[in-house]
Amino acid sequence: MDEAGFYLLPGRVRSYAPCGHRPILRVWHTRDHLSVMSAITMAAGLYTLVREEALTGLESVTFLQHLQVQLGPRLLVVWDGSPIHRGAAVKSFLADAAGRGVHLELLPGYAPDLNPDEGVWHHLKMVELRDLCCQDLDELRYELTLAIARLRHKANLIRSFFARAGLDL
C-alpha cells in the first residue's frame, strides 16, 4: 500500500517547444489535489481509494476494511512508515477482532525503490496522465479513474512493479 497526490498542475514530460527554449505552460496556480491510496496484489490486482482531502488514519482503516472485503480477512500488508499508518485509528482497528487477520510489514525508513506501489504512481503520472492539465478536480478525477481502469487491464505491467522492487512472485 502507498499514497500519492495528483494535482491540477501538469506533470510535464515532453514539450513541443523549440530546442533551448522553455515551454510556457498557462495553467491555474492552485494546490487543489486528489489524495489517492492504492494497493497492488501479487495476482495483479489494483485497488484504490480517492479523496479530495488529505488522507488520515481513518482512511487507512477504511481502505484496509475494503481490502478485507475484496481479498479476504487475512492480509499481509507492506507499507511505509507514514504517520497516517501509525495513528490511533489504525492501532485501534488492528487490536479489534476485525483487524486481527491483518499482518503489517513496514518498509525501511525511506525506501521507495523497495515499494512496488511506487511503480503504480510512476506509471499513472508519467505515462497515463503525462502532460495532462485539468480545469478542475472533477475533470482530474475523471481522467484518473480512466487511467486506473486502463492500468487494471495490464496485469503483466502490475506484476513488473514487484520485479522492479526486487520482490519475487
C-alpha positions in Angstrom: 0.0 0.0 0.0 1.1 3.5 -0.6 -0.3 7.1 -1.1 0.2 9.8 -3.6 -1.2 13.1 -4.6 -2.5 14.2 -8.1 -2.5 17.9 -8.7 -4.2 20.0 -11.3 -0.9 21.3 -12.5 0.5 19.0 -15.2 3.4 16.7 -14.7 5.3 17.8 -17.8 7.0 15.0 -19.6 7.6 16.3 -23.1 7.0 19.6 -24.8 6.9 20.9 -28.4 8.9 24.0 -27.5 11.9 24.7 -29.8 15.2 23.2 -28.5 16.8 25.5 -26.0 13.6 27.4 -25.2 11.5 26.7 -22.2 7.9 25.9 -22.8 5.3 28.3 -21.4 2.5 26.5 -19.6 -0.6 28.5 -18.9 -2.3 26.8 -16.0 -4.2 27.7 -12.9 -1.9 28.0 -9.9 -3.7 26.0 -7.3 -2.8 23.4 -4.7 -6.1 21.6 -5.2 -5.4 17.9 -5.5 -6.7 14.4 -5.2 -5.2 12.1 -2.5 -5.0 8.5 -3.6 -4.3 5.4 -1.7 -3.6 2.2 -3.6 -2.6 -1.4 -3.1 -1.5 -4.0 -5.6 -1.5 -7.7 -5.2 0.9 -10.4 -6.5 -2.1 -11.6 -8.6 -2.0 -8.3 -10.4 -5.0 -6.7 -8.6 -5.1 -3.0 -8.2 -7.3 -1.4 -5.5 -7.6 2.4 -4.9 -9.2 4.9 -2.7 -9.6 8.5 -3.9 -10.3 11.6 -1.7 -10.3 15.3 -2.3 -8.9 16.0 1.2 -5.7 14.8 2.8 -5.6 11.2 3.8 -5.7 10.3 7.5 -5.6 7.2 9.7 -9.4 6.8 9.3 -9.0 6.4 5.5 -6.2 3.9 6.1 -8.7 1.8 8.2 -11.4 2.3 5.6 -9.1 1.1 2.9 -7.9 -1.9 4.9 -11.5 -2.9 5.6 -12.2 -2.6 1.8 -9.3 -4.8 1.1 -10.6 -7.4 3.6 -14.0 -7.4 1.8 -12.3 -7.8 -1.6 -9.4 -10.2 -0.7 -10.5 -11.9 2.4 -10.0 -11.2 6.2 -6.3 -12.4 6.2 -4.0 -9.9 4.7 -0.3 -9.2 4.6 0.2 -5.5 4.1 3.5 -4.0 3.2 3.6 -0.2 3.7 5.9 2.6 4.6 6.1 4.4 8.0 3.8 7.2 7.1 2.2 9.0 10.1 -1.3 8.0 8.9 -0.3 4.3 9.2 0.8 4.8 12.9 -2.2 6.7 14.1 -4.7 5.7 16.9 -7.4 4.7 14.4 -5.1 2.1 12.8 -3.9 0.8 16.1 -7.4 0.5 17.3 -8.5 -1.3 14.2 -5.6 -3.8 14.4 -6.4 -4.5 18.1 -10.1 -5.1 17.3 -11.4 -8.5 16.2 -11.9 -7.3 12.6 -8.3 -6.3 12.2 -6.6 -9.4 13.8 -6.2 -11.1 10.4 -4.2 -8.1 9.1 -0.4 -8.6 9.4 1.7 -5.5 8.7 5.2 -5.3 7.5 7.0 -1.9 7.4 9.3 -0.8 4.7 12.6 0.7 5.9 12.7 4.5 6.7 12.9 5.9 3.2 13.0 3.2 0.6 10.7 4.0 -2.4 12.7 1.6 -4.5 11.5 -1.3 -2.4 7.9 -0.4 -2.6 6.2 -2.0 -5.7 3.3 0.5 -5.4 5.7 3.3 -6.5 5.5 1.7 -9.9 1.8 2.5 -10.0 2.4 6.1 -9.2 5.2 6.4 -11.8 3.1 4.8 -14.5 0.0 6.9 -13.7 1.8 10.2 -13.5 4.4 9.8 -16.2 2.6 7.6 -18.8 -1.2 7.6 -18.4 -1.6 11.3 -17.2 1.6 12.8 -18.7 1.2 16.4 -19.9 -2.4 16.5 -18.7 -3.8 19.8 -17.5 -7.2 19.7 -15.9 -9.6 22.6 -15.3 -11.0 21.3 -12.0 -10.9 18.4 -9.6 -13.9 16.7 -11.3 -12.0 16.5 -14.6 -8.9 15.3 -12.8 -11.0 12.6 -11.0 -12.5 11.5 -14.3 -9.1 11.3 -16.1 -7.6 9.5 -13.1 -10.4 7.0 -13.0 -9.9 6.2 -16.7 -6.1 5.9 -16.2 -6.6 3.5 -13.2 -9.1 1.4 -15.3 -6.5 1.2 -18.1 -3.8 0.1 -15.7 -6.0 -2.6 -14.1 -6.1 -4.3 -17.5 -2.3 -4.5 -17.7 -1.6 -7.5 -15.4 1.9 -8.0 -16.7 2.8 -4.4 -16.0 1.4 -4.6 -12.4 3.5 -7.8 -11.9 6.5 -6.0 -13.2 6.3 -3.5 -10.4 7.1 -6.3 -7.9 10.1 -7.4 -10.1 11.4 -3.8 -10.2 11.2 -3.7 -6.4 13.2 -6.9 -6.3 10.4 -9.0 -4.9 9.8 -12.5 -6.3 6.3 -13.6 -7.2 
